[in-house]
């Protein structure tokens, strides 16, 4: 989900906004920076300073994305003195991302060539005349 000024909101905010849970999860992973952070945390714990140095990102950027991933329940941290060490909470996430890589390899990465889909209107947001006829397809 989009990161707001309050730090971040992902799956929970997406569900609250009416997205199905699976769509909210995939939307939260649809950001390259978050995927890079997840990939780094798959190798082990890291502090914000480690992530900024390794990923070449600003501290504020890393912190906002960590907050988003934490809100999603995908990562958490443990405090040690004044430092926080971030780690993945769900190892299944790496299985999911591995399956996505296999799918991309199997499709020849054609997924990357798909145009950005238009958001589908909700039935209660569209007048009946604008809906496709029974069995018809609207483009």
The 8 nearest C-alpha neighbors of each residue, nearest first, counted from 0:
[[1, 9, 27, 26, 8, 2, 13, 10],
 [0, 2, 3, 8, 9, 7, 27, 67],
 [1, 3, 7, 8, 0, 6, 67, 4],
 [2, 4, 7, 5, 6, 1, 8, 63],
 [3, 5, 6, 2, 7, 63, 8, 1],
 [6, 4, 3, 7, 2, 8, 63, 66],
 [7, 5, 63, 4, 66, 3, 2, 67],
 [8, 6, 67, 2, 3, 66, 63, 5],
 [7, 9, 67, 12, 70, 2, 0, 11],
 [8, 10, 0, 71, 27, 12, 11, 67],
 [9, 11, 23, 13, 71, 24, 12, 14],
 [12, 10, 14, 13, 9, 15, 71, 8],
 [11, 13, 15, 14, 10, 9, 8, 16],
 [14, 12, 16, 10, 23, 18, 15, 11],
 [13, 15, 18, 17, 11, 16, 12, 20],
 [14, 16, 12, 13, 17, 11, 18, 10],
 [17, 15, 13, 14, 18, 12, 11, 19],
 [16, 18, 14, 15, 19, 13, 12, 20],
 [19, 17, 14, 13, 23, 16, 22, 20],
 [18, 20, 22, 21, 14, 23, 17, 13],
 [21, 19, 23, 22, 14, 24, 18, 10],
 [22, 20, 24, 23, 19, 25, 18, 26],
 [23, 21, 25, 19, 24, 20, 26, 18],
 [22, 24, 10, 26, 20, 13, 21, 25],
 [25, 23, 21, 27, 10, 26, 22, 20],
 [26, 24, 28, 22, 27, 23, 29, 21],
 [25, 27, 29, 23, 28, 24, 0, 22],
 [26, 28, 0, 24, 25, 9, 29, 23],
 [29, 27, 25, 26, 30, 34, 33, 24],
 [30, 28, 26, 27, 25, 31, 34, 33],
 [29, 31, 33, 28, 32, 34, 27, 26],
 [32, 30, 34, 33, 35, 29, 28, 36],
 [33, 31, 35, 34, 30, 36, 64, 61],
 [32, 34, 36, 35, 30, 31, 64, 37],
 [33, 35, 37, 31, 32, 36, 38, 30],
 [36, 34, 32, 38, 33, 37, 31, 39],
 [35, 37, 33, 39, 34, 38, 40, 32],
 [36, 38, 34, 40, 39, 35, 33, 41],
 [39, 37, 35, 41, 36, 40, 34, 42],
 [38, 40, 36, 41, 37, 42, 35, 43],
 [39, 41, 43, 37, 42, 38, 86, 44],
 [40, 42, 38, 39, 43, 37, 87, 93],
 [43, 41, 40, 39, 38, 44, 37, 45],
 [44, 42, 40, 41, 86, 45, 39, 87],
 [43, 45, 86, 85, 40, 84, 46, 42],
 [44, 46, 84, 85, 49, 40, 43, 50],
 [47, 45, 84, 49, 48, 83, 85, 50],
 [46, 48, 50, 49, 51, 45, 61, 58],
 [47, 49, 51, 46, 50, 52, 58, 45],
 [50, 48, 46, 52, 47, 51, 45, 53],
 [49, 51, 47, 53, 52, 48, 54, 46],
 [52, 50, 56, 48, 55, 54, 49, 53],
 [51, 53, 55, 49, 50, 54, 48, 56],
 [54, 52, 50, 51, 55, 49, 56, 48],
 [53, 55, 51, 56, 50, 52, 35, 36],
 [56, 54, 52, 51, 53, 57, 50, 58],
 [57, 55, 51, 54, 58, 60, 61, 52],
 [56, 58, 60, 59, 51, 61, 55, 62],
 [57, 59, 61, 60, 51, 62, 56, 47],
 [58, 60, 62, 57, 61, 63, 56, 64],
 [61, 59, 57, 63, 58, 62, 64, 56],
 [62, 60, 58, 64, 59, 63, 65, 57],
 [61, 63, 65, 59, 60, 64, 58, 66],
 [64, 62, 66, 6, 60, 65, 61, 7],
 [63, 65, 67, 61, 66, 62, 33, 68],
 [64, 66, 62, 68, 67, 63, 69, 61],
 [67, 65, 69, 63, 64, 7, 68, 6],
 [66, 68, 7, 64, 70, 8, 69, 65],
 [69, 67, 71, 65, 70, 73, 66, 74],
 [68, 70, 74, 66, 72, 71, 67, 75],
 [69, 71, 67, 72, 68, 8, 66, 9],
 [72, 70, 68, 10, 69, 9, 73, 67],
 [71, 73, 69, 70, 74, 68, 88, 75],
 [72, 74, 88, 71, 68, 89, 69, 87],
 [75, 73, 87, 88, 69, 86, 72, 68],
 [76, 74, 69, 85, 86, 88, 87, 77],
 [77, 75, 85, 84, 83, 86, 78, 74],
 [76, 78, 84, 83, 79, 85, 75, 86],
 [77, 79, 83, 82, 80, 84, 76, 81],
 [80, 78, 82, 81, 83, 77, 84, 76],
 [79, 81, 82, 78, 83, 77, 84, 46],
 [80, 82, 79, 83, 78, 84, 77, 46],
 [83, 81, 79, 80, 78, 84, 46, 77],
 [84, 82, 78, 77, 46, 76, 79, 85],
 [83, 85, 46, 76, 45, 77, 44, 78],
 [86, 84, 76, 44, 45, 75, 46, 83],
 [87, 85, 44, 74, 40, 75, 76, 88],
 [88, 86, 74, 89, 73, 40, 75, 41],
 [87, 89, 74, 73, 75, 86, 90, 72],
 [88, 90, 91, 87, 92, 73, 74, 72],
 [89, 91, 92, 93, 88, 87, 94, 41],
 [92, 90, 94, 89, 93, 95, 96, 88],
 [91, 93, 95, 90, 94, 89, 96, 73],
 [92, 94, 96, 95, 91, 90, 97, 41],
 [95, 93, 97, 91, 92, 96, 98, 90],
 [94, 96, 92, 98, 93, 97, 91, 99],
 [95, 97, 99, 93, 98, 94, 92, 100],
 [98, 96, 94, 100, 99, 95, 93, 101],
 [97, 99, 101, 95, 96, 100, 94, 102],
 [98, 100, 96, 102, 97, 101, 103, 95],
 [99, 101, 103, 97, 98, 102, 104, 96],
 [102, 100, 98, 104, 99, 103, 105, 97],
 [101, 103, 99, 105, 104, 100, 106, 98],
 [102, 104, 108, 100, 106, 101, 105, 107],
 [103, 105, 101, 107, 102, 106, 108, 100],
 [106, 104, 102, 103, 107, 101, 108, 100],
 [107, 105, 103, 108, 104, 109, 102, 110],
 [106, 108, 104, 109, 105, 103, 110, 102],
 [107, 109, 103, 110, 106, 111, 104, 105],
 [110, 108, 112, 111, 107, 106, 113, 103],
 [109, 111, 108, 112, 113, 103, 106, 107],
 [110, 112, 109, 113, 108, 114, 103, 107],
 [113, 111, 109, 110, 114, 108, 115, 107],
 [114, 112, 110, 111, 115, 109, 116, 108],
 [115, 113, 116, 112, 111, 117, 110, 109],
 [116, 114, 113, 117, 112, 118, 111, 110],
 [117, 115, 114, 118, 113, 119, 138, 112],
 [116, 118, 119, 115, 120, 114, 138, 113],
 [119, 117, 116, 120, 121, 115, 18, 138],
 [118, 120, 117, 121, 116, 122, 124, 125],
 [121, 119, 124, 122, 118, 125, 123, 117],
 [120, 122, 124, 123, 119, 125, 118, 126],
 [123, 121, 124, 125, 120, 126, 130, 127],
 [122, 124, 121, 125, 126, 120, 127, 130],
 [125, 123, 121, 122, 120, 126, 127, 119],
 [126, 124, 122, 123, 127, 129, 120, 121],
 [125, 127, 129, 128, 124, 130, 123, 122],
 [128, 126, 130, 129, 125, 122, 131, 123],
 [129, 127, 126, 130, 131, 125, 132, 122],
 [128, 130, 127, 126, 125, 131, 132, 137],
 [129, 131, 127, 128, 132, 126, 125, 137],
 [132, 130, 135, 137, 136, 133, 129, 134],
 [131, 133, 135, 134, 130, 136, 137, 128],
 [132, 134, 135, 131, 136, 130, 137, 127],
 [135, 133, 132, 136, 131, 137, 130, 138],
 [136, 134, 132, 131, 133, 137, 130, 138],
 [137, 135, 131, 138, 134, 132, 133, 130],
 [136, 138, 131, 135, 130, 132, 129, 134],
 [137, 136, 131, 117, 135, 119, 116, 130]]
